[in-house]
Amino acid sequence: MSDTDTVSSLSDLKDLTANAPIENAEQGENQAPVRTGPTAPLRAQEIDAQGRAYATGRRKDAVARVWLKPGSGKITVNGRDQSIYFARPTLRLVIAQTFQITDRVDQYDIVATVKGGGLSGQAGAVKHGIAQALSKFEPALRAAVKSAGFLTRDPRVVERKKYGRAKARRSFQFSKR
């Protein structure tokens, strides 16, 4: 059967799959042989004219704009070094998680601008943005980053205050007399 032929019946489909190579030669008695056909193409690399990948990360009320480019591992947040902006080591660990999962420590420079929220939310937003940008720069890493859960935006936000309440759910103190 040539490439221009179409599959019109199941027997034609059987002929096509019979020609596909088998991946695992040692198959158990309960497993069917796995045939490899054309694999799904990877996502295209998304970089700008300066050779950077851009992504937006969000966490709570914080929004981070992240630019990633090959470099020595320098991370700049709002024009300051990450060790100055995020003084707590735990926040710096949160940011470095994506690089540790993908074994890309000290291979990329990060420039990020963050607005809104507190420091913890901002660190989470930068981590989310780095994960998105890394998967755009190296599409092959997307599976590892996604399986670690770094591409999913954490939807938890602070509940709003309701009228007639002291806070979102707390009532005013009850007075019997």
NORBEL-V306340 format. One record per helix or strand of 3 or more residues. SS is the DSSP state (alpha for helix, beta for strand). FROM is the first residue (numbers start at 0). TO is the last residue. If there is no record, write none. Layout:
ss & from & to
SS & FROM & TO
SS & FROM & TO
This chain:
ss & from & to
alpha & 9 & 17
beta & 52 & 58
beta & 61 & 69
beta & 74 & 76
alpha & 81 & 84
alpha & 88 & 101
beta & 107 & 114
alpha & 118 & 136
alpha & 138 & 146
